[in-house]
Amino acid sequence: MRKAKGLLAAAMLLVVCQTSTSRGASSDVVSTLSEKTALPAQASSSAGPAKSAAASPEIPREVEIYATRDVGAGQRCIVGARTDEDGMNEKPVAYLSNAKGGFSWEVSLSIPTDTYQGRATHCVASARTLFVLVQSDTQPQQSLSQTLLQVVELDRKSGAVLGSKSIDVPNISAAHTTWVEKGDKNFLPDGNDLVVRGRYEFISDRDNASKKEPSRFSVNVSQHHNP
């Protein structure tokens, strides 16, 4: 009887030891797997910013692009407007990208004193000059606002402003608004001139029910700075 009890006790002790060993091994396996799965995640996280830092400069999120145009020599003119947090109060901007994938320069353009916002919508280039079309609004309320047009001339190498010229429909004296729709065909070089093609509407036509279609216009502007 004593021998049988001794054998039973030994058997129970062996089971307890095996159970304890099994739990320890299970814990070690879970710990090892956790460490192995954590390492690739950490490597991926650190690799993301490094790739982003090495990437080409990006245009800020608050800038809306209105047009991009190839101007030769591996460069592209990019024009648009920077807005506030609410996406309003546009201020015109222009960039010149280079063949290396970065920007040669960036410039913020001023708008006429009697306007409250403006956007750069078109651009063309000569050998030494970039010409940017800026459209500015006089009031925040569209039904009362007039859009004014202006060509701004920039030094192609530095982005410095060389001059500007207001554009208007010839032989029109009544109050009106003008605008130029998107597309390279509406702002393009023609010899020593620039051709601006757009539309105009009399302010009085907004106040009646005539539903008259806006008229078209085309004007030539001299490239009088560094052609």
C-alpha positions as CSV (number, residue, x, y, z in Angstrom):
1,M,0.0,0.0,0.0
2,R,2.8,2.4,0.9
3,K,4.6,1.6,-2.3
4,A,1.4,2.3,-4.3
5,K,0.9,5.6,-2.6
6,G,4.6,6.5,-3.3
7,L,4.2,5.7,-7.0
8,L,0.9,7.8,-7.2
9,A,2.6,10.8,-5.6
10,A,5.6,10.6,-8.0
11,A,3.2,10.5,-10.9
12,M,1.3,13.6,-9.7
13,L,4.6,15.4,-9.2
14,L,5.7,14.6,-12.8
15,V,2.4,15.9,-14.2
16,V,2.7,19.2,-12.3
17,C,6.3,19.7,-13.6
18,Q,5.3,19.0,-17.2
19,T,2.4,21.4,-16.9
20,S,4.6,24.2,-15.5
21,T,7.2,23.6,-18.2
22,S,4.6,23.7,-20.9
23,R,3.1,27.0,-19.7
24,G,6.6,28.6,-19.6
25,A,7.4,27.5,-23.2
26,S,4.0,28.8,-24.4
27,S,4.7,32.2,-22.8
28,D,8.2,32.3,-24.4
29,V,6.7,31.6,-27.9
30,V,4.2,34.4,-27.6
31,S,6.8,36.8,-26.5
32,T,9.1,35.9,-29.4
33,L,6.3,36.2,-32.0
34,S,5.3,39.6,-30.6
35,E,8.9,40.9,-30.9
36,K,9.3,39.6,-34.4
37,T,6.0,41.2,-35.6
38,A,6.9,44.5,-34.0
39,L,10.2,44.9,-35.7
40,P,8.9,45.1,-39.3
41,A,6.3,47.6,-38.2
42,Q,8.9,49.8,-36.6
43,A,11.1,49.6,-39.7
44,S,8.2,50.5,-42.0
45,S,7.3,53.5,-39.8
46,S,10.8,54.9,-39.9
47,A,11.1,54.3,-43.6
48,G,8.0,56.4,-44.4
49,P,9.3,59.8,-43.3
50,A,12.7,59.1,-44.8
51,K,11.2,58.5,-48.2
52,S,9.0,61.5,-47.9
53,A,12.0,63.7,-46.9
54,A,13.9,62.5,-50.0
55,A,10.9,63.2,-52.3
56,S,10.5,66.3,-54.4
57,P,9.1,69.4,-52.8
58,E,5.3,69.5,-52.8
59,I,3.0,72.4,-53.3
60,P,1.3,73.3,-50.0
61,R,-2.1,71.9,-49.3
62,E,-3.7,75.3,-49.0
63,V,-2.7,76.2,-52.6
64,E,-5.2,75.4,-55.4
65,I,-3.7,74.9,-58.8
66,Y,-5.4,76.5,-61.7
67,A,-3.0,75.7,-64.5
68,T,0.3,73.9,-65.3
69,R,2.2,74.6,-68.5
70,D,5.4,73.3,-70.0
71,V,7.6,76.3,-70.8
72,G,10.6,74.4,-72.2
73,A,14.1,73.7,-70.9
74,G,12.6,71.0,-68.6
75,Q,10.6,73.7,-66.7
76,R,6.9,74.0,-66.0
77,C,5.0,77.1,-64.9
78,I,2.5,76.3,-62.1
79,V,-0.1,79.0,-61.1
80,G,-2.9,79.1,-58.6
81,A,-4.0,80.7,-55.4
82,R,-3.3,80.2,-51.7
83,T,-6.5,80.3,-49.5
84,D,-7.2,80.6,-45.8
85,E,-8.4,77.7,-43.6
86,D,-11.9,78.1,-45.0
87,G,-10.8,77.9,-48.6
88,M,-11.5,81.6,-49.1
89,N,-9.6,84.9,-49.6
90,E,-7.5,83.7,-52.5
91,K,-4.1,85.2,-53.1
92,P,-2.3,84.4,-56.4
93,V,0.9,82.4,-56.5
94,A,3.2,81.1,-59.2
95,Y,5.9,78.4,-59.2
96,L,8.6,77.5,-61.7
97,S,9.5,73.8,-61.5
98,N,12.9,72.6,-62.8
99,A,14.2,69.5,-64.5
100,K,15.5,68.1,-61.2
101,G,11.9,67.8,-59.9
102,G,12.1,70.7,-57.5
103,F,11.2,74.4,-57.7
104,S,13.5,77.1,-59.0
105,W,11.3,79.7,-57.2
106,E,7.9,80.5,-55.8
107,V,6.3,84.0,-55.7
108,S,3.2,85.4,-54.1
109,L,1.6,88.1,-56.3
110,S,-0.1,91.3,-55.2
111,I,-3.6,92.2,-56.3
112,P,-5.1,95.6,-57.1
113,T,-6.0,97.7,-54.0
114,D,-9.7,97.8,-54.8
115,T,-10.0,94.0,-54.9
116,Y,-10.3,91.5,-52.0
117,Q,-9.0,88.3,-53.6
118,G,-7.3,87.0,-56.7
119,R,-5.9,84.0,-58.5
120,A,-3.3,83.2,-61.1
121,T,-5.0,81.2,-63.8
122,H,-2.7,81.1,-66.9
123,C,0.9,81.5,-67.8
124,V,3.2,81.5,-70.8
125,A,6.9,82.1,-71.1
126,S,9.5,83.7,-73.4
127,A,13.3,83.1,-73.1
128,R,13.7,85.4,-70.1
129,T,10.2,86.2,-68.9
130,L,7.1,84.5,-67.5
131,F,3.8,86.1,-68.1
132,V,1.0,85.3,-65.6
133,L,-2.7,86.2,-65.9
134,V,-4.3,87.2,-62.6
135,Q,-8.0,87.5,-62.2
136,S,-9.2,89.5,-59.1
137,D,-12.6,90.0,-57.6
138,T,-13.8,93.3,-56.1
139,Q,-16.3,91.9,-53.6
140,P,-17.0,88.6,-51.8
141,Q,-20.7,88.7,-53.0
142,Q,-20.6,87.3,-56.5
143,S,-23.7,89.1,-57.7
144,L,-22.1,92.5,-56.9
145,S,-18.5,91.7,-57.7
146,Q,-16.5,92.6,-60.8
147,T,-13.5,90.5,-62.0
148,L,-10.5,92.5,-63.1
149,L,-7.8,91.1,-65.3
150,Q,-4.1,91.8,-65.2
151,V,-0.9,90.4,-66.8
152,V,2.1,90.2,-64.4
153,E,5.6,89.8,-65.8
154,L,8.1,87.8,-63.9
155,D,11.8,87.3,-64.4
156,R,12.2,83.7,-65.5
157,K,15.5,83.2,-63.5
158,S,14.5,84.7,-60.2
159,G,10.7,85.1,-60.1
160,A,11.1,88.9,-59.5
161,V,8.1,91.0,-60.6
162,L,9.1,93.1,-63.6
163,G,5.8,94.9,-64.1
164,S,2.1,94.4,-64.7
165,K,-0.6,95.7,-67.0
166,S,-4.4,95.8,-66.6
167,I,-6.5,94.2,-69.3
168,D,-10.0,95.3,-70.2
169,V,-12.4,95.0,-73.1
170,P,-11.9,97.9,-75.6
171,N,-14.6,100.4,-76.3
172,I,-16.8,99.4,-73.3
173,S,-17.6,102.1,-70.8
174,A,-20.6,100.7,-69.0
175,A,-20.0,98.8,-65.7
176,H,-19.0,95.2,-66.6
177,T,-17.1,92.2,-65.4
178,T,-14.6,90.2,-67.3
179,W,-13.1,86.7,-67.0
180,V,-10.9,84.2,-68.8
181,E,-11.9,80.6,-68.8
182,K,-9.3,77.8,-68.4
183,G,-7.3,76.5,-71.3
184,D,-4.0,77.5,-73.0
185,K,-5.8,78.8,-76.0
186,N,-7.2,81.7,-74.0
187,F,-3.7,83.0,-73.0
188,L,-1.0,82.5,-75.6
189,P,1.9,84.3,-77.3
190,D,1.6,85.8,-80.8
191,G,4.8,87.2,-82.0
192,N,5.7,90.1,-79.6
193,D,2.2,90.1,-78.2
194,L,0.1,88.1,-75.8
195,V,-3.4,87.1,-76.8
196,V,-6.0,87.2,-74.1
197,R,-9.4,85.7,-74.9
198,G,-12.3,85.9,-72.5
199,R,-15.8,86.9,-71.8
200,Y,-17.5,90.0,-70.4
201,E,-21.0,90.8,-69.0
202,F,-22.6,94.1,-68.1
203,I,-23.5,94.4,-64.5
204,S,-27.0,95.7,-65.5
205,D,-27.7,92.3,-67.2
206,R,-27.5,90.6,-63.8
207,D,-30.4,92.6,-62.6
208,N,-32.9,91.7,-65.2
209,A,-34.4,88.5,-66.5
210,S,-33.0,88.7,-70.0
211,K,-30.6,85.8,-69.5
212,K,-28.4,87.3,-72.1
213,E,-25.3,85.3,-72.9
214,P,-22.0,86.9,-71.9
215,S,-20.1,88.3,-74.9
216,R,-16.6,87.2,-76.0
217,F,-13.6,89.4,-76.4
218,S,-10.0,89.1,-77.6
219,V,-7.2,91.6,-76.9
220,N,-3.5,91.7,-77.7
221,V,-1.0,92.8,-75.0
222,S,2.6,93.8,-75.8
223,Q,5.4,91.8,-74.3
224,H,7.2,95.0,-73.3
225,H,9.5,93.6,-70.6
226,N,12.4,91.3,-71.6
227,P,10.7,89.6,-74.6
